[in-house]
Amino acid sequence: MLVAASAERNKEPILRVLRQYLDPAQRGIRVLEVASGSGQHAVHFAQAYPHAEWQPSDVDQRSLHRGSSEQQDICSNPRHCSSPMGNPEWGLRDTAFLESLGQASGLLLEKMVDMPANNKCLIFRKE
């Protein structure tokens, strides 16, 4: 598995945000991570939430194939999005655009959380 240093640094702060919204014992939770990159977050979060279903996504198909062996049996239904905000060449920065995409898919932006290193964690809920 490809290991990205930034994903290692961010996985615990993101997990702290998720703990405010998700119960690890609850079944049937489905989570979509946008701009998943190496897939490290999905693997880490799946260990913390063994009953949840995690769907990593990325525009770079190579990223998705790298983590596929660790991400078997994953279903999709968006609830959580995270995206890198630091490097101008990476990630999704237009949160209004993300909000409109979410609305078009029946998702409401519940909260935008400032994260370390100029990142954001967007919490969407299905209507």
A tleap script that builds the chain and sets N, CA, C and O, in Angstrom:
source leaprc.protein.ff14SB
mol = sequence {
  NMET LEU VAL ALA ALA SER ALA GLU ARG ASN
  LYS GLU PRO ILE LEU ARG VAL LEU ARG GLN
  TYR LEU ASP PRO ALA GLN ARG GLY ILE ARG
  VAL LEU GLU VAL ALA SER GLY SER GLY GLN
  HIE ALA VAL HIE PHE ALA GLN ALA TYR PRO
  HIE ALA GLU TRP GLN PRO SER ASP VAL ASP
  GLN ARG SER LEU HIE ARG GLY SER SER GLU
  GLN GLN ASP ILE CYS SER ASN PRO ARG HIE
  CYS SER SER PRO MET GLY ASN PRO GLU TRP
  GLY LEU ARG ASP THR ALA PHE LEU GLU SER
  LEU GLY GLN ALA SER GLY LEU LEU LEU GLU
  LYS MET VAL ASP MET PRO ALA ASN ASN LYS
  CYS LEU ILE PHE ARG LYS CGLU
}
set mol.1.N position { 0.845 -1.186 0.000 }
set mol.1.CA position { 0.000 0.000 0.000 }
set mol.1.C position { 0.883 1.239 0.000 }
set mol.1.O position { 1.854 1.317 0.753 }
set mol.2.N position { 0.549 2.195 -0.835 }
set mol.2.CA position { 1.234 3.469 -0.861 }
set mol.2.C position { 0.971 4.200 0.446 }
set mol.2.O position { -0.168 4.232 0.913 }
set mol.3.N position { 2.000 4.788 1.046 }
set mol.3.CA position { 1.845 5.527 2.300 }
set mol.3.C position { 2.176 6.981 2.045 }
set mol.3.O position { 3.281 7.311 1.616 }
set mol.4.N position { 1.212 7.849 2.311 }
set mol.4.CA position { 1.417 9.293 2.159 }
set mol.4.C position { 1.593 9.909 3.551 }
set mol.4.O position { 0.767 9.695 4.439 }
set mol.5.N position { 2.670 10.670 3.733 }
set mol.5.CA position { 2.953 11.272 5.041 }
set mol.5.C position { 1.809 12.178 5.499 }
set mol.5.O position { 1.466 12.185 6.681 }
set mol.6.N position { 1.220 12.939 4.584 }
set mol.6.CA position { 0.129 13.839 4.968 }
set mol.6.C position { -1.091 13.055 5.453 }
set mol.6.O position { -1.771 13.486 6.384 }
set mol.7.N position { -1.372 11.916 4.835 }
set mol.7.CA position { -2.494 11.080 5.278 }
set mol.7.C position { -2.224 10.536 6.679 }
set mol.7.O position { -3.135 10.462 7.504 }
set mol.8.N position { -0.989 10.160 6.945 }
set mol.8.CA position { -0.631 9.694 8.289 }
set mol.8.C position { -0.852 10.792 9.318 }
set mol.8.O position { -1.380 10.532 10.400 }
set mol.9.N position { -0.452 12.021 8.989 }
set mol.9.CA position { -0.627 13.145 9.925 }
set mol.9.C position { -2.095 13.475 10.147 }
set mol.9.O position { -2.484 13.848 11.254 }
set mol.10.N position { -2.914 13.343 9.110 }
set mol.10.CA position { -4.310 13.783 9.179 }
set mol.10.C position { -5.291 12.733 9.680 }
set mol.10.O position { -6.410 13.078 10.059 }
set mol.11.N position { -4.904 11.469 9.691 }
set mol.11.CA position { -5.894 10.427 9.990 }
set mol.11.C position { -6.459 10.533 11.406 }
set mol.11.O position { -7.657 10.319 11.591 }
set mol.12.N position { -5.662 10.847 12.386 }
set mol.12.CA position { -6.184 10.968 13.756 }
set mol.12.C position { -7.039 12.221 13.940 }
set mol.12.O position { -8.099 12.126 14.559 }
set mol.13.N position { -6.633 13.397 13.433 }
set mol.13.CA position { -7.535 14.557 13.545 }
set mol.13.C position { -8.880 14.332 12.858 }
set mol.13.O position { -9.913 14.762 13.370 }
set mol.14.N position { -8.878 13.667 11.709 }
set mol.14.CA position { -10.147 13.383 11.021 }
set mol.14.C position { -10.965 12.385 11.836 }
set mol.14.O position { -12.181 12.531 11.952 }
set mol.15.N position { -10.312 11.383 12.394 }
set mol.15.CA position { -11.014 10.402 13.217 }
set mol.15.C position { -11.670 11.071 14.424 }
set mol.15.O position { -12.769 10.686 14.822 }
set mol.16.N position { -11.007 12.069 15.007 }
set mol.16.CA position { -11.613 12.806 16.135 }
set mol.16.C position { -12.904 13.496 15.699 }
set mol.16.O position { -13.869 13.538 16.462 }
set mol.17.N position { -12.928 14.037 14.484 }
set mol.17.CA position { -14.159 14.655 13.964 }
set mol.17.C position { -15.227 13.583 13.763 }
set mol.17.O position { -16.373 13.770 14.171 }
set mol.18.N position { -14.870 12.478 13.148 }
set mol.18.CA position { -15.835 11.409 12.900 }
set mol.18.C position { -16.462 10.903 14.196 }
set mol.18.O position { -17.647 10.570 14.232 }
set mol.19.N position { -15.659 10.847 15.260 }
set mol.19.CA position { -16.178 10.361 16.547 }
set mol.19.C position { -17.288 11.256 17.096 }
set mol.19.O position { -18.091 10.809 17.914 }
set mol.20.N position { -17.340 12.502 16.659 }
set mol.20.CA position { -18.406 13.407 17.089 }
set mol.20.C position { -19.731 13.094 16.386 }
set mol.20.O position { -20.793 13.504 16.852 }
set mol.21.N position { -19.668 12.371 15.268 }
set mol.21.CA position { -20.844 12.133 14.443 }
set mol.21.C position { -21.248 10.673 14.303 }
set mol.21.O position { -22.406 10.379 14.009 }
set mol.22.N position { -20.319 9.767 14.508 }
set mol.22.CA position { -20.595 8.354 14.255 }
set mol.22.C position { -20.394 7.520 15.511 }
set mol.22.O position { -19.438 7.719 16.261 }
set mol.23.N position { -21.294 6.600 15.725 }
set mol.23.CA position { -21.195 5.640 16.821 }
set mol.23.C position { -20.541 4.375 16.273 }
set mol.23.O position { -21.073 3.762 15.348 }
set mol.24.N position { -19.383 3.966 16.833 }
set mol.24.CA position { -18.687 2.798 16.295 }
set mol.24.C position { -19.501 1.502 16.372 }
set mol.24.O position { -19.237 0.564 15.620 }
set mol.25.N position { -20.475 1.444 17.265 }
set mol.25.CA position { -21.280 0.225 17.409 }
set mol.25.C position { -22.464 0.193 16.451 }
set mol.25.O position { -23.073 -0.858 16.249 }
set mol.26.N position { -22.794 1.338 15.860 }
set mol.26.CA position { -23.963 1.407 14.972 }
set mol.26.C position { -23.681 0.691 13.661 }
set mol.26.O position { -22.611 0.841 13.071 }
set mol.27.N position { -24.648 -0.079 13.220 }
set mol.27.CA position { -24.537 -0.778 11.940 }
set mol.27.C position { -25.279 0.015 10.871 }
set mol.27.O position { -26.167 0.811 11.176 }
set mol.28.N position { -24.905 -0.211 9.623 }
set mol.28.CA position { -25.600 0.425 8.511 }
set mol.28.C position { -25.108 1.823 8.169 }
set mol.28.O position { -25.708 2.487 7.323 }
set mol.29.N position { -24.039 2.289 8.798 }
set mol.29.CA position { -23.469 3.589 8.458 }
set mol.29.C position { -22.685 3.438 7.164 }
set mol.29.O position { -21.904 2.500 7.006 }
set mol.30.N position { -22.898 4.365 6.243 }
set mol.30.CA position { -22.168 4.361 4.974 }
set mol.30.C position { -21.458 5.689 4.828 }
set mol.30.O position { -22.051 6.747 5.042 }
set mol.31.N position { -20.184 5.633 4.463 }
set mol.31.CA position { -19.351 6.831 4.415 }
set mol.31.C position { -18.625 6.909 3.077 }
set mol.31.O position { -18.025 5.932 2.628 }
set mol.32.N position { -18.686 8.077 2.445 }
set mol.32.CA position { -17.937 8.354 1.226 }
set mol.32.C position { -16.822 9.320 1.562 }
set mol.32.O position { -17.074 10.384 2.129 }
set mol.33.N position { -15.601 8.972 1.224 }
set mol.33.CA position { -14.481 9.889 1.371 }
set mol.33.C position { -14.092 10.387 -0.011 }
set mol.33.O position { -13.780 9.596 -0.902 }
set mol.34.N position { -14.113 11.700 -0.183 }
set mol.34.CA position { -13.754 12.323 -1.452 }
set mol.34.C position { -12.266 12.657 -1.415 }
set mol.34.O position { -11.751 13.099 -0.387 }
set mol.35.N position { -11.580 12.449 -2.527 }
set mol.35.CA position { -10.141 12.725 -2.651 }
set mol.35.C position { -9.355 11.831 -1.695 }
set mol.35.O position { -8.573 12.317 -0.877 }
set mol.36.N position { -9.567 10.531 -1.806 }
set mol.36.CA position { -8.997 9.567 -0.868 }
set mol.36.C position { -7.505 9.325 -1.049 }
set mol.36.O position { -6.836 8.876 -0.118 }
set mol.37.N position { -6.980 9.611 -2.220 }
set mol.37.CA position { -5.545 9.432 -2.441 }
set mol.37.C position { -5.115 7.997 -2.205 }
set mol.37.O position { -5.594 7.086 -2.880 }
set mol.38.N position { -4.219 7.787 -1.258 }
set mol.38.CA position { -3.633 6.464 -1.007 }
set mol.38.C position { -4.605 5.463 -0.393 }
set mol.38.O position { -4.337 4.262 -0.416 }
set mol.39.N position { -5.714 5.921 0.150 }
set mol.39.CA position { -6.670 5.028 0.807 }
set mol.39.C position { -6.362 4.776 2.268 }
set mol.39.O position { -7.061 4.005 2.925 }
set mol.40.N position { -5.322 5.416 2.786 }
set mol.40.CA position { -4.941 5.212 4.182 }
set mol.40.C position { -6.059 5.585 5.145 }
set mol.40.O position { -6.273 4.898 6.143 }
set mol.41.N position { -6.770 6.662 4.854 }
set mol.41.CA position { -7.848 7.082 5.748 }
set mol.41.C position { -8.944 6.029 5.801 }
set mol.41.O position { -9.397 5.664 6.885 }
set mol.42.N position { -9.373 5.540 4.652 }
set mol.42.CA position { -10.445 4.533 4.626 }
set mol.42.C position { -10.036 3.296 5.417 }
set mol.42.O position { -10.849 2.739 6.154 }
set mol.43.N position { -8.798 2.865 5.275 }
set mol.43.CA position { -8.312 1.693 6.013 }
set mol.43.C position { -8.305 1.980 7.513 }
set mol.43.O position { -8.757 1.154 8.306 }
set mol.44.N position { -7.800 3.136 7.900 }
set mol.44.CA position { -7.718 3.516 9.317 }
set mol.44.C position { -9.110 3.653 9.927 }
set mol.44.O position { -9.362 3.157 11.025 }
set mol.45.N position { -10.008 4.323 9.220 }
set mol.45.CA position { -11.358 4.543 9.738 }
set mol.45.C position { -12.139 3.233 9.804 }
set mol.45.O position { -12.929 3.035 10.726 }
set mol.46.N position { -11.931 2.344 8.848 }
set mol.46.CA position { -12.623 1.055 8.859 }
set mol.46.C position { -12.227 0.233 10.083 }
set mol.46.O position { -13.035 -0.537 10.600 }
set mol.47.N position { -11.004 0.391 10.543 }
set mol.47.CA position { -10.575 -0.309 11.755 }
set mol.47.C position { -11.262 0.279 12.989 }
set mol.47.O position { -11.607 -0.454 13.916 }
set mol.48.N position { -11.459 1.598 13.001 }
set mol.48.CA position { -12.116 2.262 14.137 }
set mol.48.C position { -13.629 2.061 14.119 }
set mol.48.O position { -14.271 2.086 15.169 }
set mol.49.N position { -14.201 1.860 12.929 }
set mol.49.CA position { -15.646 1.679 12.746 }
set mol.49.C position { -15.890 0.393 11.945 }
set mol.49.O position { -16.215 0.454 10.759 }
set mol.50.N position { -15.735 -0.751 12.583 }
set mol.50.CA position { -15.813 -2.018 11.846 }
set mol.50.C position { -17.188 -2.333 11.265 }
set mol.50.O position { -17.293 -3.168 10.367 }
set mol.51.N position { -18.245 -1.684 11.755 }
set mol.51.CA position { -19.587 -1.962 11.240 }
set mol.51.C position { -20.004 -0.984 10.145 }
set mol.51.O position { -21.062 -1.156 9.540 }
set mol.52.N position { -19.201 0.024 9.884 }
set mol.52.CA position { -19.516 1.006 8.845 }
set mol.52.C position { -19.010 0.511 7.493 }
set mol.52.O position { -18.109 -0.325 7.420 }
set mol.53.N position { -19.599 1.035 6.438 }
set mol.53.CA position { -19.173 0.729 5.072 }
set mol.53.C position { -18.476 1.970 4.524 }
set mol.53.O position { -19.055 3.057 4.521 }
set mol.54.N position { -17.245 1.816 4.064 }
set mol.54.CA position { -16.414 2.939 3.622 }
set mol.54.C position { -16.241 2.903 2.114 }
set mol.54.O position { -15.971 1.848 1.540 }
set mol.55.N position { -16.398 4.061 1.468 }
set mol.55.CA position { -16.186 4.162 0.022 }
set mol.55.C position { -15.167 5.259 -0.252 }
set mol.55.O position { -15.515 6.440 -0.233 }
set mol.56.N position { -13.918 4.891 -0.506 }
set mol.56.CA position { -12.949 5.898 -0.922 }
set mol.56.C position { -13.207 6.291 -2.377 }
set mol.56.O position { -13.713 5.487 -3.159 }
set mol.57.N position { -12.864 7.510 -2.732 }
set mol.57.CA position { -12.994 7.960 -4.126 }
set mol.57.C position { -11.848 8.900 -4.447 }
set mol.57.O position { -11.313 9.575 -3.568 }
set mol.58.N position { -11.483 8.933 -5.702 }
set mol.58.CA position { -10.427 9.827 -6.137 }
set mol.58.C position { -10.505 9.949 -7.653 }
set mol.58.O position { -10.886 8.998 -8.336 }
set mol.59.N position { -10.145 11.115 -8.181 }
set mol.59.CA position { -10.158 11.294 -9.634 }
set mol.59.C position { -9.022 10.528 -10.298 }
set mol.59.O position { -9.088 10.224 -11.489 }
set mol.60.N position { -7.980 10.214 -9.533 }
set mol.60.CA position { -6.845 9.452 -10.051 }
set mol.60.C position { -7.103 7.966 -9.808 }
set mol.60.O position { -6.955 7.493 -8.682 }
set mol.61.N position { -7.482 7.236 -10.835 }
set mol.61.CA position { -7.808 5.817 -10.704 }
set mol.61.C position { -6.648 5.003 -10.134 }
set mol.61.O position { -6.869 3.983 -9.481 }
set mol.62.N position { -5.416 5.446 -10.375 }
set mol.62.CA position { -4.264 4.725 -9.823 }
set mol.62.C position { -4.323 4.690 -8.302 }
set mol.62.O position { -3.919 3.702 -7.688 }
set mol.63.N position { -4.827 5.769 -7.687 }
set mol.63.CA position { -4.957 5.809 -6.231 }
set mol.63.C position { -5.924 4.743 -5.748 }
set mol.63.O position { -5.671 4.079 -4.742 }
set mol.64.N position { -7.018 4.577 -6.452 }
set mol.64.CA position { -8.019 3.610 -6.031 }
set mol.64.C position { -7.516 2.185 -6.180 }
set mol.64.O position { -7.824 1.336 -5.343 }
set mol.65.N position { -6.753 1.903 -7.224 }
set mol.65.CA position { -6.236 0.557 -7.438 }
set mol.65.C position { -5.166 0.201 -6.419 }
set mol.65.O position { -5.038 -0.960 -6.033 }
set mol.66.N position { -4.392 1.198 -5.978 }
set mol.66.CA position { -3.342 0.937 -4.994 }
set mol.66.C position { -3.907 0.394 -3.697 }
set mol.66.O position { -3.317 -0.495 -3.083 }
set mol.67.N position { -5.043 0.921 -3.277 }
set mol.67.CA position { -5.599 0.512 -1.990 }
set mol.67.C position { -6.645 -0.562 -2.089 }
set mol.67.O position { -7.221 -0.945 -1.071 }
set mol.68.N position { -6.914 -1.064 -3.272 }
set mol.68.CA position { -8.052 -1.964 -3.441 }
set mol.68.C position { -7.953 -3.229 -2.602 }
set mol.68.O position { -8.982 -3.749 -2.172 }
set mol.69.N position { -6.763 -3.739 -2.356 }
set mol.69.CA position { -6.666 -4.972 -1.573 }
set mol.69.C position { -7.069 -4.741 -0.125 }
set mol.69.O position { -7.523 -5.673 0.539 }
set mol.70.N position { -6.916 -3.526 0.378 }
set mol.70.CA position { -7.313 -3.221 1.748 }
set mol.70.C position { -8.762 -2.770 1.828 }
set mol.70.O position { -9.299 -2.621 2.925 }
set mol.71.N position { -9.410 -2.548 0.676 }
set mol.71.CA position { -10.719 -1.920 0.679 }
set mol.71.C position { -11.771 -2.797 -0.001 }
set mol.71.O position { -12.609 -2.291 -0.746 }
set mol.72.N position { -11.734 -4.077 0.243 }
set mol.72.CA position { -12.722 -4.986 -0.325 }
set mol.72.C position { -14.049 -4.827 0.403 }
set mol.72.O position { -14.086 -4.351 1.537 }
set mol.73.N position { -15.131 -5.224 -0.244 }
set mol.73.CA position { -16.461 -5.254 0.362 }
set mol.73.C position { -16.905 -3.885 0.867 }
set mol.73.O position { -17.444 -3.774 1.968 }
set mol.74.N position { -16.686 -2.857 0.080 }
set mol.74.CA position { -17.077 -1.499 0.470 }
set mol.74.C position { -18.258 -1.077 -0.376 }
set mol.74.O position { -18.259 -1.279 -1.591 }
set mol.75.N position { -19.268 -0.490 0.257 }
set mol.75.CA position { -20.437 0.025 -0.453 }
set mol.75.C position { -20.406 1.545 -0.408 }
set mol.75.O position { -19.653 2.131 0.370 }
set mol.76.N position { -21.225 2.187 -1.244 }
set mol.76.CA position { -21.214 3.642 -1.244 }
set mol.76.C position { -22.586 4.194 -0.925 }
set mol.76.O position { -23.616 3.665 -1.344 }
set mol.77.N position { -22.564 5.259 -0.181 }
set mol.77.CA position { -23.701 6.118 0.100 }
set mol.77.C position { -23.106 7.285 0.865 }
set mol.77.O position { -22.741 7.127 2.029 }
set mol.78.N position { -22.996 8.466 0.238 }
set mol.78.CA position { -22.196 9.536 0.804 }
set mol.78.C position { -22.684 10.034 2.155 }
set mol.78.O position { -23.880 10.248 2.358 }
set mol.79.N position { -21.755 10.213 3.065 }
set mol.79.CA position { -22.035 10.869 4.335 }
set mol.79.C position { -20.887 11.772 4.749 }
set mol.79.O position { -21.125 12.780 5.414 }
set mol.80.N position { -19.670 11.456 4.390 }
set mol.80.CA position { -18.528 12.226 4.871 }
set mol.80.C position { -17.607 12.546 3.708 }
set mol.80.O position { -17.353 11.690 2.861 }
set mol.81.N position { -17.109 13.763 3.661 }
set mol.81.CA position { -16.153 14.132 2.623 }
set mol.81.C position { -14.977 14.836 3.281 }
set mol.81.O position { -15.165 15.666 4.170 }
set mol.82.N position { -13.779 14.511 2.853 }
set mol.82.CA position { -12.609 15.258 3.297 }
set mol.82.C position { -11.771 15.564 2.084 }
set mol.82.O position { -11.703 14.773 1.143 }
set mol.83.N position { -11.124 16.729 2.111 }
set mol.83.CA position { -10.311 17.079 0.953 }
set mol.83.C position { -9.115 17.904 1.370 }
set mol.83.O position { -9.227 18.735 2.271 }
set mol.84.N position { -7.955 17.695 0.728 }
set mol.84.CA position { -6.767 18.470 1.045 }
set mol.84.C position { -6.898 19.902 0.542 }
set mol.84.O position { -7.338 20.124 -0.587 }
set mol.85.N position { -6.523 20.873 1.366 }
set mol.85.CA position { -6.665 22.278 0.998 }
set mol.85.C position { -5.308 22.979 0.865 }
set mol.85.O position { -5.276 24.149 0.482 }
set mol.86.N position { -4.192 22.314 1.164 }
set mol.86.CA position { -2.909 22.986 1.231 }
set mol.86.C position { -2.221 23.209 -0.102 }
set mol.86.O position { -1.875 24.349 -0.410 }
set mol.87.N position { -2.010 22.202 -0.892 }
set mol.87.CA position { -1.295 22.303 -2.151 }
set mol.87.C position { -2.271 22.734 -3.245 }
set mol.87.O position { -3.301 22.087 -3.437 }
set mol.88.N position { -1.962 23.832 -3.974 }
set mol.88.CA position { -2.893 24.311 -4.991 }
set mol.88.C position { -3.131 23.325 -6.126 }
set mol.88.O position { -4.087 23.487 -6.885 }
set mol.89.N position { -2.282 22.306 -6.259 }
set mol.89.CA position { -2.459 21.305 -7.304 }
set mol.89.C position { -3.328 20.125 -6.846 }
set mol.89.O position { -3.703 19.288 -7.668 }
set mol.90.N position { -3.650 20.047 -5.570 }
set mol.90.CA position { -4.355 18.895 -5.012 }
set mol.90.C position { -5.746 19.271 -4.546 }
set mol.90.O position { -6.018 20.423 -4.208 }
set mol.91.N position { -6.610 18.289 -4.533 }
set mol.91.CA position { -7.867 18.358 -3.805 }
set mol.91.C position { -8.924 19.270 -4.381 }
set mol.91.O position { -8.787 19.823 -5.473 }
set mol.92.N position { -9.969 19.402 -3.615 }
set mol.92.CA position { -11.128 20.212 -3.975 }
set mol.92.C position { -11.201 21.395 -3.014 }
set mol.92.O position { -11.276 21.202 -1.801 }
set mol.93.N position { -11.179 22.599 -3.538 }
set mol.93.CA position { -11.181 23.782 -2.696 }
set mol.93.C position { -12.493 24.536 -2.699 }
set mol.93.O position { -12.772 25.301 -1.775 }
set mol.94.N position { -13.290 24.335 -3.711 }
set mol.94.CA position { -14.525 25.094 -3.856 }
set mol.94.C position { -15.627 24.410 -3.053 }
set mol.94.O position { -16.360 23.569 -3.572 }
set mol.95.N position { -15.732 24.786 -1.779 }
set mol.95.CA position { -16.696 24.118 -0.912 }
set mol.95.C position { -18.138 24.434 -1.321 }
set mol.95.O position { -19.033 23.622 -1.084 }
set mol.96.N position { -18.375 25.595 -1.928 }
set mol.96.CA position { -19.724 25.907 -2.429 }
set mol.96.C position { -20.098 24.945 -3.551 }
set mol.96.O position { -21.244 24.506 -3.645 }
set mol.97.N position { -19.130 24.623 -4.397 }
set mol.97.CA position { -19.367 23.652 -5.465 }
set mol.97.C position { -19.672 22.274 -4.875 }
set mol.97.O position { -20.594 21.593 -5.324 }
set mol.98.N position { -18.893 21.865 -3.864 }
set mol.98.CA position { -19.149 20.589 -3.206 }
set mol.98.C position { -20.528 20.573 -2.555 }
set mol.98.O position { -21.231 19.564 -2.606 }
set mol.99.N position { -20.912 21.685 -1.948 }
set mol.99.CA position { -22.228 21.767 -1.328 }
set mol.99.C position { -23.337 21.613 -2.373 }
set mol.99.O position { -24.327 20.921 -2.134 }
set mol.100.N position { -23.167 22.260 -3.533 }
set mol.100.CA position { -24.189 22.141 -4.581 }
set mol.100.C position { -24.239 20.716 -5.148 }
set mol.100.O position { -25.319 20.214 -5.461 }
set mol.101.N position { -23.089 20.071 -5.280 }
set mol.101.CA position { -23.077 18.668 -5.722 }
set mol.101.C position { -23.800 17.785 -4.704 }
set mol.101.O position { -24.566 16.893 -5.071 }
set mol.102.N position { -23.549 18.044 -3.441 }
set mol.102.CA position { -24.218 17.283 -2.396 }
set mol.102.C position { -25.727 17.463 -2.449 }
set mol.102.O position { -26.477 16.491 -2.366 }
set mol.103.N position { -26.169 18.707 -2.588 }
set mol.103.CA position { -27.607 18.993 -2.648 }
set mol.103.C position { -28.247 18.275 -3.834 }
set mol.103.O position { -29.351 17.742 -3.719 }
set mol.104.N position { -27.559 18.262 -4.962 }
set mol.104.CA position { -28.085 17.587 -6.146 }
set mol.104.C position { -28.225 16.079 -5.918 }
set mol.104.O position { -28.983 15.412 -6.622 }
set mol.105.N position { -27.497 15.545 -4.936 }
set mol.105.CA position { -27.556 14.116 -4.621 }
set mol.105.C position { -28.350 13.842 -3.349 }
set mol.105.O position { -28.312 12.732 -2.819 }
set mol.106.N position { -29.069 14.848 -2.856 }
set mol.106.CA position { -29.885 14.655 -1.659 }
set mol.106.C position { -29.102 14.719 -0.363 }
set mol.106.O position { -29.508 14.132 0.640 }
set mol.107.N position { -27.978 15.430 -0.374 }
set mol.107.CA position { -27.145 15.560 0.818 }
set mol.107.C position { -27.105 17.011 1.278 }
set mol.107.O position { -27.008 17.931 0.467 }
set mol.108.N position { -27.182 17.200 2.582 }
set mol.108.CA position { -27.082 18.544 3.142 }
set mol.108.C position { -25.752 18.692 3.858 }
set mol.108.O position { -25.332 17.805 4.601 }
set mol.109.N position { -25.089 19.825 3.628 }
set mol.109.CA position { -23.847 20.109 4.337 }
set mol.109.C position { -24.212 20.487 5.767 }
set mol.109.O position { -24.775 21.553 6.016 }
set mol.110.N position { -23.886 19.609 6.695 }
set mol.110.CA position { -24.219 19.834 8.102 }
set mol.110.C position { -23.186 20.723 8.783 }
set mol.110.O position { -23.532 21.612 9.561 }
set mol.111.N position { -21.918 20.474 8.483 }
set mol.111.CA position { -20.861 21.229 9.161 }
set mol.111.C position { -19.579 21.171 8.354 }
set mol.111.O position { -19.277 20.171 7.703 }
set mol.112.N position { -18.826 22.271 8.412 }
set mol.112.CA position { -17.498 22.324 7.821 }
set mol.112.C position { -16.522 22.570 8.974 }
set mol.112.O position { -16.607 23.589 9.659 }
set mol.113.N position { -15.610 21.645 9.179 }
set mol.113.CA position { -14.686 21.698 10.303 }
set mol.113.C position { -13.301 22.056 9.791 }
set mol.113.O position { -12.783 21.404 8.884 }
set mol.114.N position { -12.694 23.096 10.372 }
set mol.114.CA position { -11.311 23.428 10.048 }
set mol.114.C position { -10.405 22.373 10.651 }
set mol.114.O position { -10.564 21.978 11.807 }
set mol.115.N position { -9.454 21.925 9.852 }
set mol.115.CA position { -8.537 20.871 10.261 }
set mol.115.C position { -7.111 21.418 10.248 }
set mol.115.O position { -6.864 22.512 9.741 }
set mol.116.N position { -6.162 20.640 10.815 }
set mol.116.CA position { -4.757 21.071 10.749 }
set mol.116.C position { -4.285 21.208 9.302 }
set mol.116.O position { -4.873 20.625 8.391 }
set mol.117.N position { -3.249 21.962 9.107 }
set mol.117.CA position { -2.586 22.114 7.808 }
set mol.117.C position { -3.525 22.655 6.741 }
set mol.117.O position { -3.425 22.280 5.573 }
set mol.118.N position { -4.446 23.544 7.143 }
set mol.118.CA position { -5.292 24.238 6.168 }
set mol.118.C position { -6.276 23.323 5.446 }
set mol.118.O position { -6.708 23.646 4.339 }
set mol.119.N position { -6.636 22.200 6.039 }
set mol.119.CA position { -7.602 21.273 5.446 }
set mol.119.C position { -8.987 21.554 5.991 }
set mol.119.O position { -9.148 22.303 6.954 }
set mol.120.N position { -9.983 20.950 5.370 }
set mol.120.CA position { -11.374 21.035 5.818 }
set mol.120.C position { -11.944 19.628 5.871 }
set mol.120.O position { -11.559 18.764 5.082 }
set mol.121.N position { -12.850 19.403 6.791 }
set mol.121.CA position { -13.618 18.176 6.842 }
set mol.121.C position { -15.081 18.585 6.713 }
set mol.121.O position { -15.610 19.301 7.564 }
set mol.122.N position { -15.728 18.129 5.650 }
set mol.122.CA position { -17.118 18.486 5.397 }
set mol.122.C position { -18.001 17.309 5.793 }
set mol.122.O position { -17.786 16.176 5.362 }
set mol.123.N position { -18.991 17.600 6.618 }
set mol.123.CA position { -19.924 16.572 7.079 }
set mol.123.C position { -21.232 16.779 6.354 }
set mol.123.O position { -21.890 17.804 6.533 }
set mol.124.N position { -21.617 15.813 5.536 }
set mol.124.CA position { -22.877 15.826 4.802 }
set mol.124.C position { -23.798 14.770 5.410 }
set mol.124.O position { -23.338 13.719 5.857 }
set mol.125.N position { -25.084 15.053 5.423 }
set mol.125.CA position { -26.109 14.084 5.850 }
set mol.125.C position { -27.109 13.897 4.732 }
set mol.125.O position { -27.459 14.839 4.021 }
set mol.126.N position { -27.554 12.685 4.593 }
set mol.126.CA position { -28.572 12.378 3.600 }
set mol.126.C position { -29.907 12.947 4.091 }
set mol.126.O position { -30.262 12.805 5.261 }
set mol.127.N position { -30.648 13.600 3.164 }
set mol.127.CA position { -31.945 14.178 3.524 }
set mol.127.C position { -32.946 13.088 3.822 }
set mol.127.O position { -34.098 13.380 4.145 }
savepdb mol mol.pdb
quit
